[in-house]
Amino acid sequence: MQAKDSGLEELEEVSTMPTAPDAKPNESLGLCADCIHARTISSSKGSQFLLCQLSQSDPAFPKYPRLPILRCSGHKPKPT
């Protein structure tokens, strides 16, 4: 019987999966800048964090991804 992987590789894979070729990431946030799943969280000390709401239903997506994300299988652009 094999031991289960920690899932760390899967989390790293999420940020490197290919997306649509026409996706143009923001320099500081990457694809998260225009993703419908991204939400900005502000702390009481004034820091801001980006929450990936896909993490609530799919453990393969990190709750607070390292930015910039340049490729993501869950990326969906906000309607223009």
N, C-alpha and C positions, 0 to 999 in steps of 0.2 A: 504494500500500500504506500503510495507516494504522499508526502506531506504537501499541504496546500501552500502555494506561493503567498507571500505577504500582500501581493497586489501592487507593490511599489512600481514594478515594471509597467503594469497596466496604467498606472497614474501618469507615468512619464510618457507612455505611448500616446495618451490623449492629446498632449500638447504638440505632438509631432505628426499626427495623422493628416493626410492630404485633404484639402478643401477645394472649393471651386477655384479655378485658375484666375478668375477676375476679382477675387477678394483682395482688397487693399488695406493692410493693417495700419493702424495708427502707430507711430514710432514708440510711444511710451506704454500703451495698453495693448497693442497688437489688435487681433480680431475682436477682443472683448469690447473695444471702443464702440462698436455698433451692433453688438449682439443682444438679442431680446432676452437672453438668459442672465446677463450681467446686471448686477445691482450694486451701487456704491453705498458703502456703510461708513458712517462717520462716528468716531469715538468721542467720548466726552473731553478728551485732550486735544481734539482737532485733527487727529490722524484720519486718513481715508483709506479704505480697503475695498477691493473689488470682490464681491461674492458671486460665485457661479451657482445659480439656482438649480442647475441640473444635478448638482451634488446631493440635493435633497431626495432625488428619486433614483439616482444611479451612482453607486460608490466608485465607479471608475473615474469620475470627474472630481478633482480636488475642490474643497469648499472655497479656499482662497488660493487661486492659482498663481504661480510665479509669472510675473509679467516681464516682457511682452509675450503673449501667446501668438505664434505665427501660423500654426496649423491646429485645427481642432475639429473632430468629427461631429461635435454638437453645435457648431457655430451656425446661427441663423440670423441674418441681418435684420435690423429693425426696418419696418416699412418706411419708405421715403415720402 
